[in-house]
Amino acid sequence: MLVLAINTSTKVGTVALYHSEKGLISEVNLNIKLNHSDTVMTSIDSLFQLSGYTIKDVERIAVSVGPGSFTGIRVGVGAAKGMAYSLNIPVVGINELDAIAHMTGATDKRIISMIDARKERVYYCDYSFDREGRVVRNSQYQDGEITKVVEEYAEDNLLFLGDASIVYRERLEELAGERGYFNLKSLSIPRASVMAEMAVDMTPDDLVHLEPYYHSKTQAERMKEAQNK
């Protein structure tokens, strides 16, 4: 099975082609100032140019549904749904926090997957590995200040993953002390190849009802609520 994965939920845009038997075919990761809407289709085109495959060879599409950048999420989900519809193939929506948690090897530490929500606030969730070496989600998807996150797991050794672990590393080191652990920067940002591999064994979503997962309200929604009060 050939899977095309798209992730535009955070600052780093990433797309990949992954084959269920051959493994990773090609991947493009961009951490630049251009908007995802300007780069996502060009990045996807480059995957096919480099790999020798064509869009018609794709049998499944994986896409990050968030949380993250409201605009970025819409770009990725829109592109994935459009291609899945035109090719008549399944699409799998993957939560960004779940994808980030799969960016590390087996560990006995509690994994804290976290995405920067600005001003020392993060979207986060905690994970661990079971005896079979599988990543298990232990909590609901949440948001809060990083001080709350560290206090919530005061008895555990914590492995921080995600862009927030880079942005707030000094503060997290201060709060967690010797209990805090960090991955390489290159392994703390989303990778479409990881999402593609996850999608092979996941149940596809209903194309019509696949929607972005923002977790918190958009600015437009908050303004509308304020006006109606």
C-alpha positions in Angstrom: 0.0 0.0 0.0 1.3 3.4 -1.0 0.4 6.2 1.5 0.7 9.9 1.0 0.9 11.8 4.3 0.3 15.6 4.7 1.0 17.6 7.8 0.6 21.4 7.8 -0.6 21.8 11.4 2.5 23.5 12.8 5.2 25.8 11.5 7.0 22.9 9.9 5.2 21.6 6.8 5.9 18.0 6.0 4.7 15.5 3.3 5.8 12.0 2.6 5.3 8.9 0.5 5.4 5.6 2.5 5.0 2.0 1.2 3.7 -0.5 3.6 6.3 -3.1 2.5 9.2 -1.0 1.3 9.0 1.7 4.1 9.8 5.4 3.5 10.0 6.3 -0.2 10.4 10.1 0.0 9.8 13.0 2.4 10.0 16.8 2.3 10.1 18.9 5.5 10.0 22.7 5.2 10.6 25.1 8.1 10.5 28.4 6.1 8.6 31.7 6.2 6.3 30.8 3.2 2.7 29.9 4.0 1.7 26.2 3.8 -0.9 27.1 1.2 2.0 28.3 -1.1 4.2 25.2 -0.6 2.1 22.1 0.1 1.2 21.1 -3.5 4.7 21.9 -4.7 6.1 19.7 -2.0 3.8 16.9 -2.9 4.7 17.2 -6.6 8.4 16.9 -5.6 7.7 13.6 -3.9 6.5 12.1 -7.1 9.2 13.6 -9.2 11.9 12.1 -7.0 10.3 8.7 -6.4 9.0 7.8 -9.8 5.5 7.2 -8.5 2.5 9.2 -9.7 -0.5 10.5 -7.8 -2.6 7.6 -9.3 -0.4 5.1 -7.4 -1.5 6.4 -4.0 -3.9 4.1 -2.2 -4.4 6.0 1.0 -4.0 9.5 2.3 -3.0 10.4 5.9 -3.4 14.0 7.2 -2.9 15.8 10.5 -6.2 17.2 11.8 -4.6 19.2 14.6 -4.4 20.7 17.1 -2.1 23.5 15.9 -2.4 26.4 13.5 -6.0 27.0 12.6 -5.1 28.1 9.1 -2.4 25.4 8.6 -4.8 22.7 9.6 -7.4 23.8 7.1 -4.8 23.8 4.3 -3.7 20.2 5.0 -7.2 18.8 5.6 -8.6 20.6 2.5 -5.8 19.2 0.3 -6.2 15.7 1.6 -10.0 15.6 1.2 -9.8 17.1 -2.3 -7.3 14.5 -3.4 -9.0 11.6 -1.7 -12.3 12.6 -3.3 -10.8 12.9 -6.8 -8.9 9.6 -6.5 -11.7 7.8 -4.7 -9.3 6.5 -2.0 -9.5 6.4 1.8 -8.3 9.2 4.0 -7.1 8.8 7.6 -7.2 11.8 10.0 -4.5 11.7 12.7 -4.3 13.8 15.8 -1.1 15.8 15.9 -0.4 14.9 19.5 -0.6 11.2 18.7 1.7 11.6 15.8 4.3 13.4 17.9 4.2 10.7 20.6 5.3 8.2 18.0 8.5 10.2 17.3 10.5 8.4 19.9 11.7 4.8 20.6 10.6 2.7 23.6 11.1 4.5 26.9 10.1 4.0 30.5 9.5 7.7 30.9 6.1 9.3 30.6 5.9 10.9 27.2 4.4 14.4 27.1 3.5 15.4 23.6 3.0 19.1 23.4 2.3 21.8 20.8 2.9 25.5 21.3 -0.3 27.5 21.8 1.6 30.7 22.5 2.4 32.6 25.7 3.6 29.5 27.6 0.4 27.6 26.8 0.4 24.3 25.1 -1.9 21.6 23.7 -0.7 18.4 25.4 -1.4 14.8 26.1 0.5 12.0 27.9 1.5 8.6 26.6 3.6 5.6 27.5 4.8 2.3 25.9 3.0 -0.9 26.8 4.8 -4.3 27.1 4.4 -5.0 23.4 6.2 -1.7 22.6 3.1 0.1 21.4 2.4 3.8 22.2 -0.6 4.1 24.5 -2.5 7.4 25.1 -3.2 7.8 28.8 -5.2 11.1 29.0 -7.6 13.3 27.1 -6.2 15.9 24.8 -5.8 19.1 26.9 -4.5 22.6 26.9 -3.0 24.7 29.6 0.1 26.5 30.9 3.3 24.6 31.0 3.5 25.1 34.8 0.2 23.1 35.0 1.6 20.3 32.8 4.7 19.8 34.9 2.8 20.0 38.2 0.2 17.5 36.9 2.9 14.8 36.6 5.0 15.8 39.7 6.0 12.2 40.5 7.1 11.1 37.0 10.2 11.4 34.8 8.9 13.2 31.7 10.1 13.0 28.1 8.9 16.2 26.4 8.2 16.0 22.7 6.8 18.5 20.1 7.6 22.0 19.1 6.7 23.4 22.5 9.5 21.3 24.0 11.9 23.3 21.8 10.3 26.7 22.3 10.0 26.4 26.1 12.9 24.1 26.8 14.6 26.4 29.3 11.4 27.0 31.2 10.6 23.2 31.2 14.1 22.4 32.5 13.6 24.9 35.3 10.2 23.5 36.2 10.9 19.7 35.9 14.6 19.7 37.0 16.2 16.3 36.8 12.8 14.7 35.9 12.8 16.4 32.5 14.2 14.8 29.4 14.2 16.0 25.8 14.7 14.5 22.4 16.8 15.8 19.6 15.2 18.8 17.9 14.9 16.9 14.7 12.9 14.3 16.5 10.6 16.8 18.3 8.9 18.2 15.2 6.2 16.4 13.2 7.3 14.0 10.4 4.8 13.0 7.8 6.6 9.7 7.4 5.6 8.7 10.9 2.0 9.6 10.2 2.0 7.6 7.0 3.3 4.5 8.8 0.6 4.9 11.5 -2.1 5.2 8.9 -1.4 1.8 7.3 -3.1 0.0 10.2 -5.7 2.7 11.1 -9.4 2.7 10.1 -10.1 5.3 7.4 -12.4 8.2 8.2 -15.6 9.1 6.5 -14.5 11.7 3.9 -17.6 13.8 4.3 -17.3 14.1 8.1 -13.5 14.4 8.4 -13.0 17.8 10.0 -10.1 19.8 11.6 -9.5 19.3 15.3 -8.8 22.8 16.7 -9.3 21.8 20.4 -9.8 25.5 21.3 -12.0 28.0 19.6 -10.7 30.2 16.7 -10.4 33.9 17.2 -13.4 34.5 15.0 -15.5 32.2 17.2 -14.4 33.9 20.3 -15.2 37.3 18.8 -18.7 36.1 17.8 -19.4 34.8 21.3 -18.2 38.1 22.8 -20.6 40.1 20.5 -23.5 37.9 21.4 -23.1 38.4 25.2 
